[in-house]
Structures are given as structure tokens and as C-alpha cells.
């Protein structure tokens, strides 16, 4: 057996180990980045969550939202 054949056979044997998890196991993550603070943007945040809800997404149920607030600080 030549080296190329061995490498191909080895890669094929490892293929099932590299398959992604089932789609139902993966919860999507939305990154929310804003230059202001949470307190200054309560209405905007409520509208954002309402829009997501209209699309069928609920934070913590079927989507995770990762919030980052700069609160006016330079990054």
C-alpha cells in the first residue's frame, strides 16, 4: 500500500468523527453591539426583541443574544 492510499483510507475512516452536531443541538447566537448603554436604549432594545419575536425567535428559548454595551467609551 502506497502512502497516498494509506492517507486517503485514514481520512475516510476519520470522516464520521468530524461531522457537525445535529442542527437541533445548536442554538444560534446573535451578537448585539451598541455604543450607548442599556439604560439609554430600553425602547430600541424592546423593539429589537419584538422584531425577533415576530420572526419566531425568543431569547433563551431558541436563540442566544450576546449583549455588548460600550456606554460611550472608546473601544
Rosetta blueprint (number, residue, H / E / L):
1 X L
2 X L
3 X H
4 X H
5 X H
6 X H
7 X H
8 X H
9 X H
10 X H
11 X H
12 X H
13 X H
14 X H
15 X H
16 X H
17 X H
18 X H
19 X L
20 X L
21 X L
22 X L
23 X H
24 X H
25 X H
26 X L
27 X L
28 X E
29 X E
30 X E
31 X E
32 X E
33 X E
34 X E
35 X L
36 X L
37 X L
38 X L
39 X H
40 X H
41 X H
42 X H
43 X H
44 X H
45 X H
46 X H
47 X H
48 X H
49 X H
50 X H
51 X H
52 X H
53 X H
54 X H
55 X L
56 X L
57 X L
58 X L
59 X E
60 X L
61 X L
62 X L
63 X E
64 X E
65 X E
66 X E
67 X E
68 X E
69 X E
70 X L
71 X L
72 X L
73 X L
74 X L
75 X L
